[in-house]
């Protein structure tokens, strides 16, 4: 593969991630309930109590989409796009040991809270509620 072809592919990927993040990230943040960071853990526990086949399918689908968003967010740190918010959305979708502590630490950052709530305000949605520090 020539350098020119690789640059074209990288340019197309960069444009796709930029446009995709401008559409998908605000949409996903808008779909999250305002108390997501307070009540999400109860929903995860309920999801784990479902029929084992449904729970496994849900786990695989959510983790796959979350990993895709996490990797896209990492790429957007060097390419145009909303890298940090995309990574946060990816982490929110995934289910892994230590997720609660990791997300709790990330969303306690005032800049992250301002960014998330800025997106929600632009959509006319209620701001997120966060746990007290």
URMOSUL-V341796 format. One record per run of one state. SS is the DSSP state (alpha for helix, beta for strand, coil for the rest). FROM is the first residue (numbers start at 1). TO is the last residue. If there is no record, write none. Layout:
<<SS;FROM;TO> <SS;FROM;TO>>
This chain:
<<coil;1;2> <alpha;3;31> <coil;32;35> <alpha;36;48> <coil;49;51> <alpha;52;76> <coil;77;82> <alpha;83;93> <coil;94;98> <alpha;99;107> <coil;108;109> <alpha;110;122> <coil;123;133>>
